[in-house]
Structure formats: structure tokens, C-alpha cells
Amino acid sequence: MGRRGPRRWQALLWLGPSLTLIAAVVVYPAIALVSASLSRYSITGVYQGSVGTRNYARLLEQQALPAVVANTAVWVTAVVAVTILISLALAQLLNERFPGRRLVRWALIVPWAASLIVTAKLFAWIYDYYFGILNRALISLHVIAEPIDWLGDDATVMGAMIAVGIFVSLPFTTYVLLAGLQAIPGEVYEAARVDGASGWRRYRSVTLPLLRPALLVATVLNVIYVFNSFPIVWTLNDRNPGFAHDTMITYMYKIAFKSALRDVGLAGALGVVNVLVILLAVVVYLSTVTWREAEA
């Protein structure tokens, strides 16, 4: 027993920097966020006392909230679903041997390595009504007769943002699924061939079940990343007034700093709701997957 005490202190000493970092960047901001959601601040950010849960009640009274929630649901669902489907195909391709495979793998990292602000700004230029290469290409191919205001038209702005979200999400997701594919033993496929399973049958009955852990990781992390994605939505949507195309993250920022409200307490309440929503979504997804595995 005498030796265990020093060992515990030594372990705590080694874990100290990590625990301090977690406390500084996770625990303290979380406490500050909850505290802000229960407080009232002036337009200049001066604390004016506690208001209890009044900020949460006021949040439900905001007229823009239903549209923002709907935008967030469409944004997260579309980006994550399409990203997973495309990444499955890309991972399967990159798992095969072909000339230039290493070059393709390196090229796939570029959107992931680049800054999200830089990537979003690049796409803003691509989408530009007057000089964007997308309109020029589509007009040259006779797909459209005149330029489209991709980031200014209510009918196209969300689709344009979703396309960028998919573009920046593909590298990470593809590599996660590629790692899962490469972890599948070749003997399993050989046994399936011996049993006479076709290519599609092998993919459905062998590849997808064994790829489930990688799919789980990719889906959960993508839901978190896409829900919390601020730079893409903000950069591509910054010229549009109001909240018609905002997600809950950009809406929170506008409530605090960029709208007539300028209400830090109200933004703090939305921040707490955002955390609870993403936690609930992850728990529901994990519970569903676990239930399906148990049934299988």
C-alpha cells in the first residue's frame, strides 16, 4: 500500500499538463458559457446581474429560431450523408492498386490541410456572379443561359454552402474509411469468393459489416464538425442580411455581436442549447447503432 501512494502521485504529475489544458480550454469555457446564459449584459458587455432561465425563455420567442433550426438540420444531414456516401466510393477506389494512387492520396489531403476560411473564400470567388469560374463554365457548356447568383439567391445559397461543406469533409472521412478497409483481413474476402459470393454480395455482407466501426467514428465526428462549422457558413453567407440562411452556430455569433440584439446572455443560452443538441444527436446515433448490433 505504501508504494501505491507515490505511484498515484507520479501518474497525476504526468497527467497534470493534460488535465490543466482540459480545464483551461473545456471546463472553464463550459462554466463561463452556462454562467453567461443565466446572466444579463449591457450592449457593451457589462454584467448586469442574474436573470435565471429568462434567456432560455426569450430564446424560444425569437422569430428566426425555427428557420435557423431547419437550416441546421438540412446542413448537417445533407453534408454528413453525402460525405459518407462519396467517401465510401473514394476509400474503395484508393484501396485498390492503380498507377498514381499515391499522388491521388496526397492530392486528397489538400482540402483538409487548407484553412477553412481560405477554402470558403476560394469558393466564394468560384461562385461569384460576375467573374466566377462556375458560371462561365456552365454558360460555356450551355447548361445555363445566364449567370446565377449562387450566394445571393435564396434557392441556391444553401446548396452552394452544402457543396463546400462536403468538399472539406471528404478527406478526413475518406481516410478514416480507408483505414477501416485496410484493416479487413484478405482471408475474409477469399473465403467469401470460395463460397461463391458475388462482388456486391461480398461488399454488402463482408465489407460493410466489418467497416461499421470506421463508419461509426466517421459519422459521429462529422456530425460534430459539421454542426460546429462556423467559417464556411459565415464566409459564404456574410453578405446576406438577416438570419434566413444561418445555422445555429452563426446565429449565436450574430446574436452576440452582429445583430440589433447584441445580447451575450441570449447567445450564451443558445450556446448551451447547441451543446445539448449535439450531445443528444450523438447519444441517439450511438444508441441506435448499438441496438442494431445487439439485434444482429
Stockholm file with secondary structure:
# STOCKHOLM 1.0

chainA/1-296         MGRRGPRRWQALLWLGPSLTLIAAVVVYPAIALVSASLSRYSITGVYQGSVGTRNYARLLEQQALPAVVANTAVWVTAVVAVTILISLALAQLLNERFPGRRLVRWALIVPWAASLIVTAKLFAWIYDYYFGILNRALISLHVIAEPIDWLGDDATVMGAMIAVGIFVSLPFTTYVLLAGLQAIPGEVYEAARVDGASGWRRYRSVTLPLLRPALLVATVLNVIYVFNSFPIVWTLNDRNPGFAHDTMITYMYKIAFKSALRDVGLAGALGVVNVLVILLAVVVYLSTVTWREAEA
#=GR chainA/1-296 SS CTTHHHHHHHHHHHHHHHHHHHIIIIIHHHHHHHHHHTEEECTTCCEEEECTTHHHHHHHTCTTHHHHHHHHHHHHHHHHHHHHHHHHHHHHHHTSCCTTHHHHHHHHHHHHHSCHHHHHHHHHHHTCTTTCHHHHHHHHTTSCSSCCCTTTSTTTHHHHHHHHHHHHHHHHHHHHHHHHHHTSCHHHHHHHHHTTCCHHHHIIIIIHHHTHHHHHHHHHHHHHHHHTCCHHHHHHHTTSCTTTTCCHHHHHHIIIIISSCCCHHHHHHHHHHHHHHHHHHHHHHHHHHHHHHHHC
#=GC SS_cons         CTTHHHHHHHHHHHHHHHHHHHIIIIIHHHHHHHHHHTEEECTTCCEEEECTTHHHHHHHTCTTHHHHHHHHHHHHHHHHHHHHHHHHHHHHHHTSCCTTHHHHHHHHHHHHHSCHHHHHHHHHHHTCTTTCHHHHHHHHTTSCSSCCCTTTSTTTHHHHHHHHHHHHHHHHHHHHHHHHHHTSCHHHHHHHHHTTCCHHHHIIIIIHHHTHHHHHHHHHHHHHHHHTCCHHHHHHHTTSCTTTTCCHHHHHHIIIIISSCCCHHHHHHHHHHHHHHHHHHHHHHHHHHHHHHHHC
//
